[in-house]
Amino acid sequence: MLTVRLGPGGSGCYAAAMASIFISYRRDDSQGFAGRLDDDLSERFGDAQVFRDREIPAGSDFARHLEDRLNAAEVVLVVIGRGWIDQRDAEGRLRLDSPDDWVRMEIERALARDVPIVPVLVGGAAMPWPDQLPDSLAPLAGRQAFSVSDQRWSEDIDALAMQLSRVSPELTRQLKSRSGYGERDLFDVLRERVNDAARAAANGEHGGNGGFARWAAGRLGKLFGATVSLAVIYILVRALGGNEVNRMMDRVIATTVEQIKALF
C-alpha cells in the first residue's frame, strides 16, 4: 500500500518523497504489524527514510504516487501475515490474481526495478511457494525472508535495521547517527586510545621510564587487532549465513560492543 504525507499546513509537500524504505502490506492482513514496523524503523532511521500508507490527499493521482514512491525506494519490505496469500475481493476472487491489485502492482514494480525486496513474515506466517503466486510475482518466493516475532520484536527489528543499513550509505549514516555508536565509531575510539597510549609512552608519561604506557599501548594494540579480526569474521558469517545465524550474530556483536565500550 501507499501513503502521501502532507507537509506543514497541508501544503502538499511530501515528507516521505525520498524515502529509502517502502513498506508494502495488506490492511486486512497485517495493518497492525505494518504500523509497528513503520514506527520502529522510523525511530532507527528517521521518518523521512520510511514510507507507508496513512492517508492520500483528496484529488491526488494514486497511481502516480505509487510510481514516485517505488521509484525512490532503495528497498521494499513486503509484510506477509497468515492471511496474505488468501485475501479475496467482494466477488470471492483472490486479490493477488487481479492485475489491478495494489499490493501486486507494488511488488511487480519492485521486481521490475530489481531493488532489494525483503519479505517480512509476521504473526507466524510462512513464505508462499512460487506456485501459490501469479507468474509475475513468483520471483518473490525466492527472496530471503525475515521473520519478526511478537516475543522478540525489539531484537528482531534491531537485526532487520542492521541488514537494511547495508542497502545504502544514507541508511547506514542514519542508523549510526541515531543509535549514537556505530561499528566504525568503535574502531575510531580504539584507534584513538592506542594512539594516546603510544604518545604517552614516547613522552615518558605514567612513570619515569614510560613502562606503564608502553604496556597499555601493547594491550590496546592487541585489543584493536582482535577487534578488527572479529569484524572480518563477522562480515564473512553475515555474507554466508542464513536468517537465524545473522540474527544471532547481531545479538553477539551488540553485546560485545557494549562490553568494549564499558572498558573506556
N, C-alpha and C positions, 0 to 999 in steps of 0.2 A: 504494500500500500504506500501511499504517498502523502506528504504534507507540504504546505506552504505556510510559513510563519510571517505574520505581518510585523513590520518594523514599528518603532515608537510612533504612537499616534495613528496606527493603521495606515502608514504611508505606502505600504506595498513593497517595502524593502525586504528582501528575503534573508533572514538570519542564517539559514542553512544553505544558501545558494552554492557555496563551495564546499559543502560537507564531504569529508573523505569516506565516511561510513554510512551506507544506505541500509536501512532495516526494512526488509520485506516480510509481511506476515498477514495472516487472516484474522479479522476481528473475532469471528465466531470460534476460532480455534485457539488463539494464543494472545489475545489482546493484553491480558494482564502481564504475561511474561514479557511481551514486547515492550510494555511500558517500563517495567523494572530494568530491562536491558538498556533501554534508552537512557533512563535516569543514571544508571551506574556507569555506563560508558561515557556519558556526558560529564560526569564527575571526574573521570580519569583523563579525558581528552579535551573537554570543553564543549559547550553547547554547539558551537559553530562547526564542529567536526562530525556531528552525529545527526542523521536525518531520519525522521519517522513521521507518519501522517498524524496530524492532530486536527487541523482544520484547513479548509481551502476557501479563500476569499470569494465572495459572490462574483460571478461573471468571469472567473478565471478559466483559462483553457486547460482542462485537466490533463489531456494528452501531452500538451507542450510542457507542463510542469514535470510530468513523468520523464519525458525525454531529457530535460535540462538536468534534473537531479541525478539520473542514472549516468548521464554523460560526465558529470562532475565527480562521481563516486570512484574511489580507488579500491574499495572492497564492498561487496554486497553480502549482508547477512540474511539468510533465509531462515526465519524462525519456523520450526516444524513441531507442532504438537501432535497428540494422538489422533486427532480428527482431521489433520491437514489434508491427507490424501482422499478422504471420503466426503469432503464438503460438497453439497449439492445445491442447485438453484431451486427456484419455486416450482419448476416442472419436474424435479427429481433427477436432473442430469448432473453428472459430475462436473463441478465448476472448472476443473483443470482441463476438461475436454473442450471447453469453449475457447475459440481463438480470441474472444473479446474479454476474457477473464483478466483482471488487472494483475493478479499475482503471477499468472502465466506469462503475461507480457513483460513484467519486470524481470523475470528470470531469463526469458528469451533474449531480452535486450542485453542483460549482463553477460550471457553466454556469447552473444554476437561480438561484444566488445572484448571478450577474453580477459576480463578483470577477475581477480580472485573472488571466488564465491564460497562462503562458509555456511553450510547447513548447521544451524544451531538447534539441537534437539532439546526440547523442554517437556516437562511433565511425564517423563518416562517414554517418550516417543522413540521409534526406531526409524532408520533411514529407509525410504521406499526403494524397491527394486526397480531396475530400468523398465521392466515390462509392466509396471504399475503406472508409468508416466507416459504422457504423449511423446511421440518421437522427438519433437523439438526440445523436450525437457529431459530426455533420457541421460544426457551427459551429467546432469546434476547428481545422479546416483553414484557417479564416480568421484565426486568431490569429497575430500576428507571432512567428516563431520566433527562437531564439537558438542559434547553433552554438558548441559548445565542442570544441576540438581537443586532442589529446594534445600536439602540438608547441607550442602556445601556451596551455596550460591556465591557468597563473597569470594571464597578461594577460587572457584571456577571462573568468576568474572575477572579476577586478577590474572589468572592464567590466560584467559582469552585476550585480555588487553595487551599482555606481553606479546602474544603472537601477532595481534593486529598492528602493534607498533612497528613491526618489521616490514609492513607493507609500503610505508613511505617515510621519508625523512621528517616530514611535518608531524606525523603521528608519533614518531619517536621523540621528537623535541617536545611535543605537548605532554606526553606521558611523563617524561623526565622532569619537566618544569613543574608539573602539578603534583608529582609524587615527592619532589624535594630532594631525591637522592637516587640518581640513576647509576647504572653499571659503570659508565665512563667516569662519573663523579667519584666513585670509589677508587678507581685506579689513580685518578688525579690526586686524591688525598694521600694514598700510599706513596706515590712518587714524591709528593712534597715532603712527607715525613722522612723518607730516605735521604733526600737532598739536604734537609735541615740537619739531620744527624751527621751526614758526611761533612758538611761545612763546620759543624761543631767540632768534629774530630780534627779537621785540618787546622782549626784555630786553637786547639788545645783546651777547649772548654770542658766542663764537667770533670775537672781533675787536672792536675798539672801535666800529666802525660797524655791526656785525651783518651785513656783506656776505656772508660765507660762509654764515651761517644762512639769509639770505633766498634765496641761490642754491640751497641744499639744499632749502629748503621748496618753491621753484618746481619743481625737478626731481622731487621726490617727489609733488608735486601732479599733475604731468603723468603720472607713472607710475601713480598711483592712478586718474586719469581713463581712461588707456588700459586698465587692468585691468578697470574697470567696463564699458567698451565691448566688450572681448573677451568678458566674461561674457555680455553681452546677445547678441552674435553666436553664442556657444556654445549658449545656450539655444534660439535660433531654429533653428540647424542640427540640434540634438538632436531638436527637435519635428518637423522636416520630413524629416530624413534617414532612411535605412534602417539595417539592422543593421550593415553593413560601415562606413558613414560614422560611425555612433555609436561603434563601437569605435576607429576611427582618431582621432576627436575626444577620446576618453578618454585615449588614449596621448599626444596632443599636449598636452592640458591638464595631465596628470600631470607631463610633462617641464617645462612652463612654470612650474608651481607650485614644483617643486624648484629651478629656476633663480632664481626671485624670492626664495624663502626663503634661498638662499645669499647674497643681497645683504645680508641683515640678520643 
